[in-house]
Amino acid sequence: MVPASIGPCLTTPFAVSGPCLSRPRAIGISLAMTLGVLAACLGIISWMFRTGYRLSARGAGRGR
């Protein structure tokens, strides 16, 4: 038998608020996701600088 306080958590597969997910845990998940996206963006930017990758080869001479 499932306790009544856990019942709604089992029917909602991705609970992001309410009794299914505590506030400290939600803050931790949010912080981890933010840092993950930041690390991915910095990784892509550093790769672009290391390899000399250009977003557009045609737009390179537009300022002339």
PyMOL Python script that loads the backbone (N, CA, C, O; Angstrom):
from pymol import cmd

cmd.read_pdbstr("""\
ATOM      1  N   MET A   1       0.836  -1.193   0.000  1.00  0.00           N
ATOM      2  CA  MET A   1       0.000   0.000   0.000  1.00  0.00           C
ATOM      3  C   MET A   1       0.874   1.248   0.000  1.00  0.00           C
ATOM      4  O   MET A   1       1.857   1.319   0.739  1.00  0.00           O
ATOM      5  N   VAL A   2       0.525   2.225  -0.819  1.00  0.00           N
ATOM      6  CA  VAL A   2       1.283   3.464  -0.947  1.00  0.00           C
ATOM      7  C   VAL A   2       0.681   4.518  -0.033  1.00  0.00           C
ATOM      8  O   VAL A   2      -0.534   4.716  -0.036  1.00  0.00           O
ATOM      9  N   PRO A   3       1.523   5.205   0.760  1.00  0.00           N
ATOM     10  CA  PRO A   3       0.990   6.282   1.609  1.00  0.00           C
ATOM     11  C   PRO A   3       0.346   7.382   0.760  1.00  0.00           C
ATOM     12  O   PRO A   3       0.759   7.619  -0.375  1.00  0.00           O
ATOM     13  N   ALA A   4      -0.652   8.041   1.310  1.00  0.00           N
ATOM     14  CA  ALA A   4      -1.396   9.068   0.576  1.00  0.00           C
ATOM     15  C   ALA A   4      -0.506  10.241   0.179  1.00  0.00           C
ATOM     16  O   ALA A   4      -0.759  10.891  -0.835  1.00  0.00           O
ATOM     17  N   SER A   5       0.542  10.522   0.971  1.00  0.00           N
ATOM     18  CA  SER A   5       1.401  11.662   0.657  1.00  0.00           C
ATOM     19  C   SER A   5       2.302  11.382  -0.540  1.00  0.00           C
ATOM     20  O   SER A   5       2.805  12.324  -1.152  1.00  0.00           O
ATOM     21  N   ILE A   6       2.520  10.123  -0.892  1.00  0.00           N
ATOM     22  CA  ILE A   6       3.397   9.774  -2.006  1.00  0.00           C
ATOM     23  C   ILE A   6       2.586   9.450  -3.262  1.00  0.00           C
ATOM     24  O   ILE A   6       3.139   9.457  -4.362  1.00  0.00           O
ATOM     25  N   GLY A   7       1.315   9.174  -3.125  1.00  0.00           N
ATOM     26  CA  GLY A   7       0.472   8.791  -4.251  1.00  0.00           C
ATOM     27  C   GLY A   7       0.535   9.714  -5.447  1.00  0.00           C
ATOM     28  O   GLY A   7       0.744   9.229  -6.559  1.00  0.00           O
ATOM     29  N   PRO A   8       0.363  11.054  -5.282  1.00  0.00           N
ATOM     30  CA  PRO A   8       0.433  11.949  -6.441  1.00  0.00           C
ATOM     31  C   PRO A   8       1.795  11.942  -7.118  1.00  0.00           C
ATOM     32  O   PRO A   8       1.883  12.191  -8.321  1.00  0.00           O
ATOM     33  N   CYS A   9       2.858  11.662  -6.373  1.00  0.00           N
ATOM     34  CA  CYS A   9       4.201  11.651  -6.955  1.00  0.00           C
ATOM     35  C   CYS A   9       4.371  10.491  -7.924  1.00  0.00           C
ATOM     36  O   CYS A   9       5.145  10.590  -8.876  1.00  0.00           O
ATOM     37  N   LEU A  10       3.661   9.402  -7.697  1.00  0.00           N
ATOM     38  CA  LEU A  10       3.792   8.244  -8.562  1.00  0.00           C
ATOM     39  C   LEU A  10       3.028   8.410  -9.868  1.00  0.00           C
ATOM     40  O   LEU A  10       3.349   7.749 -10.856  1.00  0.00           O
ATOM     41  N   THR A  11       2.032   9.274  -9.891  1.00  0.00           N
ATOM     42  CA  THR A  11       1.243   9.476 -11.107  1.00  0.00           C
ATOM     43  C   THR A  11       1.813  10.582 -11.990  1.00  0.00           C
ATOM     44  O   THR A  11       1.449  10.678 -13.162  1.00  0.00           O
ATOM     45  N   THR A  12       2.701  11.420 -11.450  1.00  0.00           N
ATOM     46  CA  THR A  12       3.317  12.496 -12.211  1.00  0.00           C
ATOM     47  C   THR A  12       4.768  12.122 -12.485  1.00  0.00           C
ATOM     48  O   THR A  12       5.587  12.151 -11.567  1.00  0.00           O
ATOM     49  N   PRO A  13       5.110  11.769 -13.727  1.00  0.00           N
ATOM     50  CA  PRO A  13       6.470  11.285 -13.987  1.00  0.00           C
ATOM     51  C   PRO A  13       7.553  12.349 -13.831  1.00  0.00           C
ATOM     52  O   PRO A  13       8.672  12.021 -13.436  1.00  0.00           O
ATOM     53  N   PHE A  14       7.255  13.607 -14.127  1.00  0.00           N
ATOM     54  CA  PHE A  14       8.262  14.658 -14.052  1.00  0.00           C
ATOM     55  C   PHE A  14       7.785  15.761 -13.119  1.00  0.00           C
ATOM     56  O   PHE A  14       7.420  16.847 -13.571  1.00  0.00           O
ATOM     57  N   ALA A  15       7.787  15.488 -11.838  1.00  0.00           N
ATOM     58  CA  ALA A  15       7.341  16.463 -10.848  1.00  0.00           C
ATOM     59  C   ALA A  15       8.439  17.494 -10.635  1.00  0.00           C
ATOM     60  O   ALA A  15       9.561  17.133 -10.280  1.00  0.00           O
ATOM     61  N   VAL A  16       8.138  18.763 -10.844  1.00  0.00           N
ATOM     62  CA  VAL A  16       9.117  19.821 -10.645  1.00  0.00           C
ATOM     63  C   VAL A  16       8.769  20.718  -9.470  1.00  0.00           C
ATOM     64  O   VAL A  16       9.546  21.605  -9.117  1.00  0.00           O
ATOM     65  N   SER A  17       7.622  20.503  -8.865  1.00  0.00           N
ATOM     66  CA  SER A  17       7.246  21.290  -7.705  1.00  0.00           C
ATOM     67  C   SER A  17       6.255  20.498  -6.877  1.00  0.00           C
ATOM     68  O   SER A  17       5.809  19.420  -7.271  1.00  0.00           O
ATOM     69  N   GLY A  18       5.922  21.043  -5.734  1.00  0.00           N
ATOM     70  CA  GLY A  18       4.953  20.397  -4.872  1.00  0.00           C
ATOM     71  C   GLY A  18       5.596  19.422  -3.906  1.00  0.00           C
ATOM     72  O   GLY A  18       6.799  19.502  -3.657  1.00  0.00           O
ATOM     73  N   PRO A  19       4.817  18.505  -3.359  1.00  0.00           N
ATOM     74  CA  PRO A  19       5.335  17.607  -2.338  1.00  0.00           C
ATOM     75  C   PRO A  19       6.301  16.559  -2.875  1.00  0.00           C
ATOM     76  O   PRO A  19       6.970  15.883  -2.094  1.00  0.00           O
ATOM     77  N   CYS A  20       6.386  16.414  -4.180  1.00  0.00           N
ATOM     78  CA  CYS A  20       7.221  15.367  -4.764  1.00  0.00           C
ATOM     79  C   CYS A  20       8.685  15.747  -4.828  1.00  0.00           C
ATOM     80  O   CYS A  20       9.542  14.868  -4.913  1.00  0.00           O
ATOM     81  N   LEU A  21       8.992  17.018  -4.789  1.00  0.00           N
ATOM     82  CA  LEU A  21      10.366  17.466  -4.925  1.00  0.00           C
ATOM     83  C   LEU A  21      10.610  18.569  -3.904  1.00  0.00           C
ATOM     84  O   LEU A  21       9.971  19.620  -3.949  1.00  0.00           O
ATOM     85  N   SER A  22      11.529  18.325  -2.995  1.00  0.00           N
ATOM     86  CA  SER A  22      11.777  19.313  -1.952  1.00  0.00           C
ATOM     87  C   SER A  22      12.537  20.510  -2.516  1.00  0.00           C
ATOM     88  O   SER A  22      13.197  20.402  -3.550  1.00  0.00           O
ATOM     89  N   ARG A  23      12.441  21.634  -1.843  1.00  0.00           N
ATOM     90  CA  ARG A  23      13.056  22.870  -2.312  1.00  0.00           C
ATOM     91  C   ARG A  23      14.584  22.769  -2.421  1.00  0.00           C
ATOM     92  O   ARG A  23      15.119  23.157  -3.460  1.00  0.00           O
ATOM     93  N   PRO A  24      15.321  22.272  -1.415  1.00  0.00           N
ATOM     94  CA  PRO A  24      16.785  22.176  -1.569  1.00  0.00           C
ATOM     95  C   PRO A  24      17.189  21.298  -2.756  1.00  0.00           C
ATOM     96  O   PRO A  24      18.165  21.593  -3.447  1.00  0.00           O
ATOM     97  N   ARG A  25      16.448  20.239  -2.986  1.00  0.00           N
ATOM     98  CA  ARG A  25      16.767  19.376  -4.115  1.00  0.00           C
ATOM     99  C   ARG A  25      16.505  20.096  -5.439  1.00  0.00           C
ATOM    100  O   ARG A  25      17.285  19.963  -6.382  1.00  0.00           O
ATOM    101  N   ALA A  26      15.414  20.856  -5.512  1.00  0.00           N
ATOM    102  CA  ALA A  26      15.086  21.594  -6.727  1.00  0.00           C
ATOM    103  C   ALA A  26      16.147  22.657  -7.009  1.00  0.00           C
ATOM    104  O   ALA A  26      16.507  22.877  -8.166  1.00  0.00           O
ATOM    105  N   ILE A  27      16.648  23.315  -5.973  1.00  0.00           N
ATOM    106  CA  ILE A  27      17.688  24.321  -6.151  1.00  0.00           C
ATOM    107  C   ILE A  27      18.966  23.658  -6.637  1.00  0.00           C
ATOM    108  O   ILE A  27      19.658  24.198  -7.500  1.00  0.00           O
ATOM    109  N   GLY A  28      19.280  22.504  -6.096  1.00  0.00           N
ATOM    110  CA  GLY A  28      20.475  21.777  -6.521  1.00  0.00           C
ATOM    111  C   GLY A  28      20.395  21.341  -7.971  1.00  0.00           C
ATOM    112  O   GLY A  28      21.374  21.446  -8.709  1.00  0.00           O
ATOM    113  N   ILE A  29      19.240  20.855  -8.379  1.00  0.00           N
ATOM    114  CA  ILE A  29      19.053  20.441  -9.776  1.00  0.00           C
ATOM    115  C   ILE A  29      19.168  21.650 -10.699  1.00  0.00           C
ATOM    116  O   ILE A  29      19.809  21.570 -11.747  1.00  0.00           O
ATOM    117  N   SER A  30      18.558  22.756 -10.323  1.00  0.00           N
ATOM    118  CA  SER A  30      18.618  23.975 -11.135  1.00  0.00           C
ATOM    119  C   SER A  30      20.055  24.474 -11.263  1.00  0.00           C
ATOM    120  O   SER A  30      20.485  24.860 -12.350  1.00  0.00           O
ATOM    121  N   LEU A  31      20.788  24.468 -10.168  1.00  0.00           N
ATOM    122  CA  LEU A  31      22.177  24.918 -10.191  1.00  0.00           C
ATOM    123  C   LEU A  31      23.034  23.994 -11.052  1.00  0.00           C
ATOM    124  O   LEU A  31      23.876  24.463 -11.817  1.00  0.00           O
ATOM    125  N   ALA A  32      22.827  22.700 -10.932  1.00  0.00           N
ATOM    126  CA  ALA A  32      23.595  21.741 -11.727  1.00  0.00           C
ATOM    127  C   ALA A  32      23.306  21.903 -13.220  1.00  0.00           C
ATOM    128  O   ALA A  32      24.229  21.854 -14.034  1.00  0.00           O
ATOM    129  N   MET A  33      22.045  22.093 -13.587  1.00  0.00           N
ATOM    130  CA  MET A  33      21.699  22.271 -14.994  1.00  0.00           C
ATOM    131  C   MET A  33      22.285  23.571 -15.544  1.00  0.00           C
ATOM    132  O   MET A  33      22.783  23.597 -16.669  1.00  0.00           O
ATOM    133  N   THR A  34      22.228  24.647 -14.759  1.00  0.00           N
ATOM    134  CA  THR A  34      22.783  25.929 -15.184  1.00  0.00           C
ATOM    135  C   THR A  34      24.288  25.814 -15.411  1.00  0.00           C
ATOM    136  O   THR A  34      24.802  26.286 -16.425  1.00  0.00           O
ATOM    137  N   LEU A  35      24.993  25.189 -14.471  1.00  0.00           N
ATOM    138  CA  LEU A  35      26.437  25.020 -14.611  1.00  0.00           C
ATOM    139  C   LEU A  35      26.777  24.096 -15.776  1.00  0.00           C
ATOM    140  O   LEU A  35      27.801  24.280 -16.434  1.00  0.00           O
ATOM    141  N   GLY A  36      25.928  23.107 -16.034  1.00  0.00           N
ATOM    142  CA  GLY A  36      26.152  22.213 -17.165  1.00  0.00           C
ATOM    143  C   GLY A  36      26.028  22.929 -18.505  1.00  0.00           C
ATOM    144  O   GLY A  36      26.846  22.725 -19.402  1.00  0.00           O
ATOM    145  N   VAL A  37      25.015  23.758 -18.637  1.00  0.00           N
ATOM    146  CA  VAL A  37      24.824  24.525 -19.880  1.00  0.00           C
ATOM    147  C   VAL A  37      25.972  25.519 -20.058  1.00  0.00           C
ATOM    148  O   VAL A  37      26.475  25.695 -21.168  1.00  0.00           O
ATOM    149  N   LEU A  38      26.386  26.166 -18.972  1.00  0.00           N
ATOM    150  CA  LEU A  38      27.500  27.108 -19.039  1.00  0.00           C
ATOM    151  C   LEU A  38      28.786  26.401 -19.470  1.00  0.00           C
ATOM    152  O   LEU A  38      29.526  26.917 -20.307  1.00  0.00           O
ATOM    153  N   ALA A  39      29.053  25.232 -18.907  1.00  0.00           N
ATOM    154  CA  ALA A  39      30.253  24.468 -19.276  1.00  0.00           C
ATOM    155  C   ALA A  39      30.205  24.046 -20.745  1.00  0.00           C
ATOM    156  O   ALA A  39      31.222  24.089 -21.438  1.00  0.00           O
ATOM    157  N   ALA A  40      29.032  23.642 -21.217  1.00  0.00           N
ATOM    158  CA  ALA A  40      28.902  23.239 -22.626  1.00  0.00           C
ATOM    159  C   ALA A  40      29.150  24.431 -23.554  1.00  0.00           C
ATOM    160  O   ALA A  40      29.841  24.291 -24.563  1.00  0.00           O
ATOM    161  N   CYS A  41      28.603  25.583 -23.231  1.00  0.00           N
ATOM    162  CA  CYS A  41      28.805  26.775 -24.057  1.00  0.00           C
ATOM    163  C   CYS A  41      30.275  27.183 -24.075  1.00  0.00           C
ATOM    164  O   CYS A  41      30.822  27.485 -25.136  1.00  0.00           O
ATOM    165  N   LEU A  42      30.914  27.193 -22.910  1.00  0.00           N
ATOM    166  CA  LEU A  42      32.335  27.545 -22.856  1.00  0.00           C
ATOM    167  C   LEU A  42      33.184  26.538 -23.618  1.00  0.00           C
ATOM    168  O   LEU A  42      34.169  26.912 -24.254  1.00  0.00           O
ATOM    169  N   GLY A  43      32.811  25.271 -23.558  1.00  0.00           N
ATOM    170  CA  GLY A  43      33.533  24.246 -24.308  1.00  0.00           C
ATOM    171  C   GLY A  43      33.427  24.466 -25.806  1.00  0.00           C
ATOM    172  O   GLY A  43      34.419  24.337 -26.524  1.00  0.00           O
ATOM    173  N   ILE A  44      32.242  24.795 -26.283  1.00  0.00           N
ATOM    174  CA  ILE A  44      32.043  25.054 -27.720  1.00  0.00           C
ATOM    175  C   ILE A  44      32.807  26.296 -28.152  1.00  0.00           C
ATOM    176  O   ILE A  44      33.425  26.304 -29.216  1.00  0.00           O
ATOM    177  N   ILE A  45      32.772  27.333 -27.347  1.00  0.00           N
ATOM    178  CA  ILE A  45      33.483  28.567 -27.690  1.00  0.00           C
ATOM    179  C   ILE A  45      34.987  28.329 -27.706  1.00  0.00           C
ATOM    180  O   ILE A  45      35.678  28.816 -28.602  1.00  0.00           O
ATOM    181  N   SER A  46      35.503  27.593 -26.735  1.00  0.00           N
ATOM    182  CA  SER A  46      36.945  27.326 -26.722  1.00  0.00           C
ATOM    183  C   SER A  46      37.349  26.465 -27.914  1.00  0.00           C
ATOM    184  O   SER A  46      38.431  26.650 -28.471  1.00  0.00           O
ATOM    185  N   TRP A  47      36.497  25.530 -28.307  1.00  0.00           N
ATOM    186  CA  TRP A  47      36.778  24.720 -29.497  1.00  0.00           C
ATOM    187  C   TRP A  47      36.819  25.600 -30.746  1.00  0.00           C
ATOM    188  O   TRP A  47      37.666  25.410 -31.619  1.00  0.00           O
ATOM    189  N   MET A  48      35.902  26.562 -30.826  1.00  0.00           N
ATOM    190  CA  MET A  48      35.861  27.452 -31.983  1.00  0.00           C
ATOM    191  C   MET A  48      37.146  28.286 -32.071  1.00  0.00           C
ATOM    192  O   MET A  48      37.672  28.493 -33.165  1.00  0.00           O
ATOM    193  N   PHE A  49      37.648  28.763 -30.938  1.00  0.00           N
ATOM    194  CA  PHE A  49      38.887  29.538 -30.954  1.00  0.00           C
ATOM    195  C   PHE A  49      40.092  28.657 -31.281  1.00  0.00           C
ATOM    196  O   PHE A  49      40.980  29.077 -32.023  1.00  0.00           O
ATOM    197  N   ARG A  50      40.132  27.445 -30.738  1.00  0.00           N
ATOM    198  CA  ARG A  50      41.273  26.552 -30.979  1.00  0.00           C
ATOM    199  C   ARG A  50      41.360  26.126 -32.441  1.00  0.00           C
ATOM    200  O   ARG A  50      42.455  26.041 -32.995  1.00  0.00           O
ATOM    201  N   THR A  51      40.225  25.861 -33.067  1.00  0.00           N
ATOM    202  CA  THR A  51      40.232  25.348 -34.431  1.00  0.00           C
ATOM    203  C   THR A  51      40.136  26.442 -35.482  1.00  0.00           C
ATOM    204  O   THR A  51      40.355  26.166 -36.662  1.00  0.00           O
ATOM    205  N   GLY A  52      39.820  27.667 -35.102  1.00  0.00           N
ATOM    206  CA  GLY A  52      39.653  28.739 -36.072  1.00  0.00           C
ATOM    207  C   GLY A  52      38.341  28.636 -36.827  1.00  0.00           C
ATOM    208  O   GLY A  52      38.213  29.194 -37.917  1.00  0.00           O
ATOM    209  N   TYR A  53      37.369  27.937 -36.271  1.00  0.00           N
ATOM    210  CA  TYR A  53      36.069  27.741 -36.916  1.00  0.00           C
ATOM    211  C   TYR A  53      35.363  29.080 -37.096  1.00  0.00           C
ATOM    212  O   TYR A  53      35.377  29.925 -36.200  1.00  0.00           O
ATOM    213  N   ARG A  54      34.744  29.267 -38.265  1.00  0.00           N
ATOM    214  CA  ARG A  54      33.972  30.474 -38.530  1.00  0.00           C
ATOM    215  C   ARG A  54      32.509  30.105 -38.679  1.00  0.00           C
ATOM    216  O   ARG A  54      32.179  29.050 -39.221  1.00  0.00           O
ATOM    217  N   LEU A  55      31.632  30.976 -38.197  1.00  0.00           N
ATOM    218  CA  LEU A  55      30.200  30.728 -38.310  1.00  0.00           C
ATOM    219  C   LEU A  55      29.749  30.806 -39.767  1.00  0.00           C
ATOM    220  O   LEU A  55      28.890  30.033 -40.190  1.00  0.00           O
ATOM    221  N   SER A  56      30.315  31.725 -40.529  1.00  0.00           N
ATOM    222  CA  SER A  56      29.930  31.897 -41.925  1.00  0.00           C
ATOM    223  C   SER A  56      31.159  32.256 -42.744  1.00  0.00           C
ATOM    224  O   SER A  56      31.811  33.264 -42.472  1.00  0.00           O
ATOM    225  N   ALA A  57      31.478  31.454 -43.731  1.00  0.00           N
ATOM    226  CA  ALA A  57      32.627  31.742 -44.581  1.00  0.00           C
ATOM    227  C   ALA A  57      32.332  32.910 -45.533  1.00  0.00           C
ATOM    228  O   ALA A  57      33.239  33.668 -45.879  1.00  0.00           O
ATOM    229  N   ARG A  58      31.063  33.059 -45.958  1.00  0.00           N
ATOM    230  CA  ARG A  58      30.702  34.143 -46.864  1.00  0.00           C
ATOM    231  C   ARG A  58      30.728  35.497 -46.182  1.00  0.00           C
ATOM    232  O   ARG A  58      31.052  36.501 -46.818  1.00  0.00           O
ATOM    233  N   GLY A  59      30.398  35.545 -44.919  1.00  0.00           N
ATOM    234  CA  GLY A  59      30.313  36.817 -44.213  1.00  0.00           C
ATOM    235  C   GLY A  59      31.643  37.348 -43.727  1.00  0.00           C
ATOM    236  O   GLY A  59      31.686  38.390 -43.073  1.00  0.00           O
ATOM    237  N   ALA A  60      32.740  36.651 -44.032  1.00  0.00           N
ATOM    238  CA  ALA A  60      34.042  37.043 -43.509  1.00  0.00           C
ATOM    239  C   ALA A  60      34.518  38.371 -44.111  1.00  0.00           C
ATOM    240  O   ALA A  60      35.198  39.136 -43.426  1.00  0.00           O
ATOM    241  N   GLY A  61      34.183  38.661 -45.359  1.00  0.00           N
ATOM    242  CA  GLY A  61      34.686  39.875 -46.009  1.00  0.00           C
ATOM    243  C   GLY A  61      33.664  40.971 -46.143  1.00  0.00           C
ATOM    244  O   GLY A  61      33.826  41.838 -47.001  1.00  0.00           O
ATOM    245  N   ARG A  62      32.638  40.980 -45.355  1.00  0.00           N
ATOM    246  CA  ARG A  62      31.555  41.953 -45.487  1.00  0.00           C
ATOM    247  C   ARG A  62      31.975  43.383 -45.156  1.00  0.00           C
ATOM    248  O   ARG A  62      31.400  44.331 -45.692  1.00  0.00           O
ATOM    249  N   GLY A  63      32.963  43.550 -44.286  1.00  0.00           N
ATOM    250  CA  GLY A  63      33.318  44.892 -43.840  1.00  0.00           C
ATOM    251  C   GLY A  63      34.124  45.692 -44.844  1.00  0.00           C
ATOM    252  O   GLY A  63      34.484  46.833 -44.554  1.00  0.00           O
ATOM    253  N   ARG A  64      34.417  45.156 -45.989  1.00  0.00           N
ATOM    254  CA  ARG A  64      35.265  45.875 -46.974  1.00  0.00           C
ATOM    255  C   ARG A  64      34.474  46.844 -47.803  1.00  0.00           C
ATOM    256  O   ARG A  64      35.034  47.519 -48.667  1.00  0.00           O
TER     257      ARG A  64
END
""", "prot")
cmd.dss("prot")
cmd.show_as("cartoon", "prot")
cmd.util.cbc("prot")
cmd.orient("prot")
